[in-house]
Amino acid sequence: MIWPNCLPIVVQFRILHDKNVDGPVKDSLGRFGFFSIISIGQLIYGWLSSFIMPVLQNFSPLCLINTQNRLLAALTGVNGFGIGALRLNWLSITSYLSSPIVVPRWAQVNLCIGFILTVWISGPLVYYTNLWDSKNLPIRSTDYLTINNTHYNLTAISNDHYQFNRTAYDLYNKNVGGVRVSAMHIIQLCTSFAILPAIFVHTILYHGKWILKQIRTSFANHNNDIHCKLMSQYPETPEWWFILLFVLNLLILMIVSHLNNILPWDNVLIAAIVSSICVLPFGIIEAETAQGKLSGTIFAYFLLGAYLLPSDPSSYIAFPLQIGAIQGQALIFLQFLKISHFMKIPPRAVFGTTLISIILSSIATYFITEYALNSIPGICTSNQNWSCPSVYIIHNKSIFLSTIRK
C-alpha cells in the first residue's frame, strides 16, 4: 500500500538533500532558500488569517445575497450548515481531512458525497423537522443543553468526585426537561456509531483475502515490489524486539494506572487489546485514503468505557484515550517504516531512532504539562486564555455517557 501521507515527506527530503534532483529553482536562490521563503510566507499568512483577518478561515459569500434572511443564513453560514462556505486558510483546510493534494481522487469523491449527505441534507432535515426539539437549539454546538437552550449542568447530576448521582439526575431532569443536543451533534453521534463497524466490514470484504496472502508471504518474497527487493538487503528488525518493547510498556502502564487510580489494570489490558485489533483496519484506511483522524470512533471507545466503568468518569476518560494513544503510536510507527521503505533506510536504524525520539518527546511533554498545570492560574477552568475546549468537551461527554450506562 502506498500511504499517500508519506509521499510529500519523501519528496521534501529528496528535494532538500538529494543533489541529483533537478528542479525549477534557480541556483542563486537554492533549495533551502526557496523552502525558507515559502515557509515564512505560509507562517505570515497563517498568522494573518488566525488573528488579524479571521474571515479568511471561514467565509460565507452566499450570506451576502440577503443579510436579513435568517433561513439563508442558517443554510449557508459557517455556524449553520455551511452550504457554499469557503475556507481560504490552508491550515484549516488540512486540519482534519488531510491535504487535498495527497488524498486520492476517488477518496475525495467519497468524502464529498458523504459530506453532502450528512451535513447538507441530513442536517437540515433533522433541524427543520424539529427532531428532539433541535430547532430550539443552535445548529452547531458540542455542548449538552436543555430544551430552553441553556447549558445542561452536568455537575448537578454528579457528586464531588464527578460520579453519577441518580437521585440528583432525576430531580434535575424534572426541572429542565432532560438533556438535548444540537442538530449537527445528533448527526455526529449517529455517524460515530456507524464508522467503527463500517471500517471492520470494509476491511473483511475488500481486503480479507489480501491480508491472508500477506500473512503467508515473508518480506523477502515480495518480488513484485522493487522497494522490497532493495530493502531485503538490510537485516530485518527481530520480532522479539517489538514484543519485548510492547510487553514492558504495557506492564508499566498497567502498574502506573492501577496504583494511581487512573484505570484498573484489567481495563488497561482491554484497552491494549482493542487498540491492537483496530490497528490493522485503521492502518489500511489510512494507507489507502490518507485519512488517519477518524475521531468519530473515539465516541465508540467512550461508550465502551462507560459500560466497563460505570459512574466513574475519571477512569473512563482514560480508557478511550489510552486506546487512541496506543493505536495512534502504532500507526505513526508504521508510517515511519513506510517512509524508510521508500527512502531505503535500514529498519533497525528506524526502530532505534524512533524509540529514542519517543522517549525524549515523552519526557519533554511530561515536564511541559506539569509546568503549565502548576504555573498557569485557572488553566482549563476559569482562565479564558487557557480554556482547553477539547478537555471541556471530553469531560462533559464522560459525565453524559454515565447517564446512558445508568
Contacts in CASP RR format, 6 or more apart in sequence:
PFRMAT RR
TARGET T0000
AUTHOR 0000-0000-0000
METHOD contacts of the structure
MODEL  1
MIWPNCLPIVVQFRILHDKNVDGPVKDSLGRFGFFSIISIGQLIYGWLSS
FIMPVLQNFSPLCLINTQNRLLAALTGVNGFGIGALRLNWLSITSYLSSP
IVVPRWAQVNLCIGFILTVWISGPLVYYTNLWDSKNLPIRSTDYLTINNT
HYNLTAISNDHYQFNRTAYDLYNKNVGGVRVSAMHIIQLCTSFAILPAIF
VHTILYHGKWILKQIRTSFANHNNDIHCKLMSQYPETPEWWFILLFVLNL
LILMIVSHLNNILPWDNVLIAAIVSSICVLPFGIIEAETAQGKLSGTIFA
YFLLGAYLLPSDPSSYIAFPLQIGAIQGQALIFLQFLKISHFMKIPPRAV
FGTTLISIILSSIATYFITEYALNSIPGICTSNQNWSCPSVYIIHNKSIF
LSTIRK
1 284 0 8 1.000
1 287 0 8 1.000
1 288 0 8 1.000
2 287 0 8 1.000
2 288 0 8 1.000
3 286 0 8 1.000
3 287 0 8 1.000
3 290 0 8 1.000
3 335 0 8 1.000
3 338 0 8 1.000
4 102 0 8 1.000
4 103 0 8 1.000
4 104 0 8 1.000
4 289 0 8 1.000
4 290 0 8 1.000
5 98 0 8 1.000
5 102 0 8 1.000
5 286 0 8 1.000
5 290 0 8 1.000
5 335 0 8 1.000
6 335 0 8 1.000
6 338 0 8 1.000
6 339 0 8 1.000
6 342 0 8 1.000
7 102 0 8 1.000
7 342 0 8 1.000
8 99 0 8 1.000
8 101 0 8 1.000
8 102 0 8 1.000
9 339 0 8 1.000
10 339 0 8 1.000
10 342 0 8 1.000
10 343 0 8 1.000
13 343 0 8 1.000
14 21 0 8 1.000
14 343 0 8 1.000
15 21 0 8 1.000
15 23 0 8 1.000
15 31 0 8 1.000
15 35 0 8 1.000
16 31 0 8 1.000
16 32 0 8 1.000
16 35 0 8 1.000
25 31 0 8 1.000
25 34 0 8 1.000
29 37 0 8 1.000
42 90 0 8 1.000
45 89 0 8 1.000
45 90 0 8 1.000
46 89 0 8 1.000
46 90 0 8 1.000
46 91 0 8 1.000
48 56 0 8 1.000
49 56 0 8 1.000
49 57 0 8 1.000
49 88 0 8 1.000
49 89 0 8 1.000
49 91 0 8 1.000
49 92 0 8 1.000
50 57 0 8 1.000
50 89 0 8 1.000
50 91 0 8 1.000
56 88 0 8 1.000
56 89 0 8 1.000
57 87 0 8 1.000
57 88 0 8 1.000
57 89 0 8 1.000
57 92 0 8 1.000
58 78 0 8 1.000
58 85 0 8 1.000
58 86 0 8 1.000
58 87 0 8 1.000
58 92 0 8 1.000
59 78 0 8 1.000
59 85 0 8 1.000
59 86 0 8 1.000
59 87 0 8 1.000
59 88 0 8 1.000
60 76 0 8 1.000
60 77 0 8 1.000
60 78 0 8 1.000
60 82 0 8 1.000
60 84 0 8 1.000
60 85 0 8 1.000
60 86 0 8 1.000
61 84 0 8 1.000
61 86 0 8 1.000
62 72 0 8 1.000
62 76 0 8 1.000
62 77 0 8 1.000
62 83 0 8 1.000
62 84 0 8 1.000
62 85 0 8 1.000
63 72 0 8 1.000
63 73 0 8 1.000
63 76 0 8 1.000
63 77 0 8 1.000
65 72 0 8 1.000
66 72 0 8 1.000
67 73 0 8 1.000
73 80 0 8 1.000
74 80 0 8 1.000
74 81 0 8 1.000
74 127 0 8 1.000
74 139 0 8 1.000
75 81 0 8 1.000
75 82 0 8 1.000
75 83 0 8 1.000
75 124 0 8 1.000
76 82 0 8 1.000
76 83 0 8 1.000
76 84 0 8 1.000
76 85 0 8 1.000
77 83 0 8 1.000
77 85 0 8 1.000
78 85 0 8 1.000
79 138 0 8 1.000
79 139 0 8 1.000
79 140 0 8 1.000
80 139 0 8 1.000
80 140 0 8 1.000
80 184 0 8 1.000
81 119 0 8 1.000
81 120 0 8 1.000
81 123 0 8 1.000
81 124 0 8 1.000
81 127 0 8 1.000
81 139 0 8 1.000
81 184 0 8 1.000
82 119 0 8 1.000
82 120 0 8 1.000
83 120 0 8 1.000
87 93 0 8 1.000
93 100 0 8 1.000
94 100 0 8 1.000
96 293 0 8 1.000
97 103 0 8 1.000
97 111 0 8 1.000
97 291 0 8 1.000
98 290 0 8 1.000
98 291 0 8 1.000
98 292 0 8 1.000
98 293 0 8 1.000
99 290 0 8 1.000
100 108 0 8 1.000
102 290 0 8 1.000
103 111 0 8 1.000
103 289 0 8 1.000
103 290 0 8 1.000
103 291 0 8 1.000
104 288 0 8 1.000
104 289 0 8 1.000
104 290 0 8 1.000
107 288 0 8 1.000
107 289 0 8 1.000
107 290 0 8 1.000
107 291 0 8 1.000
111 291 0 8 1.000
118 187 0 8 1.000
118 191 0 8 1.000
119 184 0 8 1.000
119 187 0 8 1.000
122 187 0 8 1.000
123 183 0 8 1.000
123 184 0 8 1.000
123 187 0 8 1.000
126 134 0 8 1.000
126 183 0 8 1.000
126 186 0 8 1.000
126 187 0 8 1.000
127 134 0 8 1.000
127 135 0 8 1.000
127 139 0 8 1.000
127 183 0 8 1.000
128 135 0 8 1.000
131 183 0 8 1.000
131 186 0 8 1.000
132 180 0 8 1.000
132 181 0 8 1.000
132 186 0 8 1.000
133 147 0 8 1.000
133 180 0 8 1.000
134 180 0 8 1.000
134 182 0 8 1.000
134 183 0 8 1.000
134 186 0 8 1.000
136 147 0 8 1.000
136 148 0 8 1.000
136 149 0 8 1.000
136 180 0 8 1.000
137 145 0 8 1.000
137 149 0 8 1.000
137 180 0 8 1.000
137 181 0 8 1.000
137 182 0 8 1.000
137 183 0 8 1.000
138 149 0 8 1.000
138 182 0 8 1.000
139 182 0 8 1.000
139 183 0 8 1.000
139 184 0 8 1.000
140 182 0 8 1.000
140 184 0 8 1.000
140 185 0 8 1.000
141 181 0 8 1.000
141 182 0 8 1.000
141 184 0 8 1.000
141 185 0 8 1.000
142 182 0 8 1.000
142 185 0 8 1.000
142 393 0 8 1.000
143 151 0 8 1.000
143 152 0 8 1.000
143 182 0 8 1.000
143 396 0 8 1.000
144 151 0 8 1.000
144 152 0 8 1.000
144 154 0 8 1.000
144 179 0 8 1.000
144 180 0 8 1.000
144 181 0 8 1.000
144 396 0 8 1.000
144 400 0 8 1.000
145 151 0 8 1.000
145 152 0 8 1.000
145 179 0 8 1.000
145 180 0 8 1.000
145 181 0 8 1.000
145 182 0 8 1.000
146 152 0 8 1.000
146 176 0 8 1.000
146 177 0 8 1.000
146 178 0 8 1.000
146 179 0 8 1.000
146 180 0 8 1.000
147 176 0 8 1.000
147 177 0 8 1.000
147 178 0 8 1.000
147 180 0 8 1.000
148 176 0 8 1.000
150 176 0 8 1.000
152 176 0 8 1.000
152 178 0 8 1.000
152 179 0 8 1.000
152 180 0 8 1.000
153 172 0 8 1.000
154 396 0 8 1.000
154 399 0 8 1.000
154 400 0 8 1.000
155 162 0 8 1.000
155 399 0 8 1.000
156 168 0 8 1.000
156 172 0 8 1.000
157 164 0 8 1.000
157 165 0 8 1.000
157 168 0 8 1.000
157 169 0 8 1.000
157 172 0 8 1.000
157 399 0 8 1.000
157 403 0 8 1.000
158 164 0 8 1.000
158 165 0 8 1.000
158 168 0 8 1.000
158 313 0 8 1.000
158 399 0 8 1.000
158 402 0 8 1.000
159 165 0 8 1.000
159 168 0 8 1.000
161 314 0 8 1.000
162 313 0 8 1.000
162 314 0 8 1.000
162 399 0 8 1.000
163 311 0 8 1.000
163 312 0 8 1.000
163 313 0 8 1.000
163 402 0 8 1.000
164 310 0 8 1.000
164 311 0 8 1.000
164 313 0 8 1.000
164 399 0 8 1.000
164 402 0 8 1.000
164 403 0 8 1.000
164 405 0 8 1.000
164 406 0 8 1.000
166 406 0 8 1.000
169 403 0 8 1.000
169 406 0 8 1.000
172 178 0 8 1.000
173 179 0 8 1.000
179 400 0 8 1.000
179 403 0 8 1.000
181 189 0 8 1.000
188 296 0 8 1.000
188 299 0 8 1.000
189 299 0 8 1.000
191 296 0 8 1.000
192 296 0 8 1.000
192 297 0 8 1.000
192 298 0 8 1.000
192 299 0 8 1.000
192 300 0 8 1.000
193 299 0 8 1.000
193 300 0 8 1.000
195 294 0 8 1.000
195 296 0 8 1.000
195 297 0 8 1.000
195 300 0 8 1.000
196 297 0 8 1.000
196 300 0 8 1.000
199 281 0 8 1.000
199 282 0 8 1.000
199 285 0 8 1.000
199 294 0 8 1.000
199 297 0 8 1.000
200 281 0 8 1.000
202 281 0 8 1.000
202 285 0 8 1.000
203 211 0 8 1.000
203 280 0 8 1.000
203 281 0 8 1.000
203 284 0 8 1.000
207 284 0 8 1.000
211 280 0 8 1.000
219 228 0 8 1.000
219 231 0 8 1.000
219 232 0 8 1.000
219 236 0 8 1.000
220 228 0 8 1.000
220 232 0 8 1.000
222 228 0 8 1.000
222 229 0 8 1.000
223 229 0 8 1.000
227 341 0 8 1.000
227 342 0 8 1.000
227 344 0 8 1.000
230 344 0 8 1.000
231 341 0 8 1.000
231 344 0 8 1.000
231 347 0 8 1.000
234 346 0 8 1.000
234 347 0 8 1.000
234 348 0 8 1.000
235 346 0 8 1.000
235 347 0 8 1.000
235 348 0 8 1.000
236 347 0 8 1.000
237 347 0 8 1.000
237 348 0 8 1.000
237 350 0 8 1.000
237 351 0 8 1.000
241 351 0 8 1.000
245 355 0 8 1.000
250 268 0 8 1.000
250 269 0 8 1.000
250 272 0 8 1.000
253 268 0 8 1.000
253 272 0 8 1.000
253 322 0 8 1.000
254 265 0 8 1.000
254 268 0 8 1.000
254 269 0 8 1.000
255 265 0 8 1.000
256 262 0 8 1.000
257 263 0 8 1.000
257 264 0 8 1.000
257 265 0 8 1.000
257 268 0 8 1.000
257 318 0 8 1.000
257 322 0 8 1.000
258 264 0 8 1.000
258 265 0 8 1.000
258 268 0 8 1.000
261 315 0 8 1.000
262 314 0 8 1.000
262 315 0 8 1.000
262 318 0 8 1.000
263 271 0 8 1.000
263 309 0 8 1.000
263 315 0 8 1.000
263 318 0 8 1.000
263 319 0 8 1.000
263 322 0 8 1.000
264 309 0 8 1.000
264 315 0 8 1.000
267 305 0 8 1.000
267 308 0 8 1.000
267 309 0 8 1.000
267 315 0 8 1.000
267 319 0 8 1.000
268 322 0 8 1.000
270 308 0 8 1.000
270 319 0 8 1.000
271 319 0 8 1.000
271 322 0 8 1.000
271 323 0 8 1.000
271 326 0 8 1.000
272 322 0 8 1.000
272 326 0 8 1.000
274 301 0 8 1.000
274 304 0 8 1.000
274 323 0 8 1.000
275 322 0 8 1.000
275 323 0 8 1.000
275 324 0 8 1.000
275 326 0 8 1.000
275 327 0 8 1.000
275 328 0 8 1.000
275 330 0 8 1.000
276 326 0 8 1.000
276 330 0 8 1.000
278 297 0 8 1.000
278 323 0 8 1.000
278 327 0 8 1.000
279 327 0 8 1.000
279 330 0 8 1.000
279 331 0 8 1.000
279 334 0 8 1.000
282 292 0 8 1.000
282 294 0 8 1.000
282 327 0 8 1.000
282 331 0 8 1.000
283 292 0 8 1.000
283 331 0 8 1.000
283 334 0 8 1.000
285 291 0 8 1.000
285 292 0 8 1.000
285 294 0 8 1.000
286 292 0 8 1.000
286 331 0 8 1.000
286 335 0 8 1.000
287 338 0 8 1.000
292 331 0 8 1.000
298 320 0 8 1.000
298 324 0 8 1.000
299 397 0 8 1.000
301 319 0 8 1.000
301 320 0 8 1.000
301 323 0 8 1.000
301 324 0 8 1.000
302 316 0 8 1.000
302 319 0 8 1.000
302 320 0 8 1.000
302 397 0 8 1.000
302 398 0 8 1.000
302 401 0 8 1.000
303 401 0 8 1.000
303 404 0 8 1.000
304 319 0 8 1.000
304 320 0 8 1.000
305 316 0 8 1.000
305 319 0 8 1.000
305 320 0 8 1.000
305 401 0 8 1.000
306 316 0 8 1.000
306 398 0 8 1.000
306 401 0 8 1.000
306 402 0 8 1.000
306 404 0 8 1.000
306 405 0 8 1.000
307 405 0 8 1.000
308 316 0 8 1.000
308 319 0 8 1.000
309 315 0 8 1.000
309 316 0 8 1.000
309 319 0 8 1.000
310 402 0 8 1.000
310 405 0 8 1.000
310 406 0 8 1.000
311 402 0 8 1.000
311 405 0 8 1.000
311 406 0 8 1.000
312 402 0 8 1.000
313 395 0 8 1.000
313 398 0 8 1.000
313 399 0 8 1.000
313 402 0 8 1.000
314 398 0 8 1.000
316 398 0 8 1.000
316 401 0 8 1.000
317 394 0 8 1.000
317 395 0 8 1.000
317 398 0 8 1.000
321 394 0 8 1.000
329 358 0 8 1.000
333 354 0 8 1.000
336 350 0 8 1.000
336 354 0 8 1.000
337 347 0 8 1.000
337 350 0 8 1.000
339 345 0 8 1.000
340 346 0 8 1.000
340 347 0 8 1.000
340 349 0 8 1.000
340 350 0 8 1.000
372 379 0 8 1.000
372 386 0 8 1.000
373 379 0 8 1.000
376 383 0 8 1.000
376 386 0 8 1.000
377 383 0 8 1.000
378 386 0 8 1.000
379 386 0 8 1.000
379 388 0 8 1.000
380 386 0 8 1.000
380 387 0 8 1.000
380 388 0 8 1.000
380 391 0 8 1.000
380 392 0 8 1.000
END
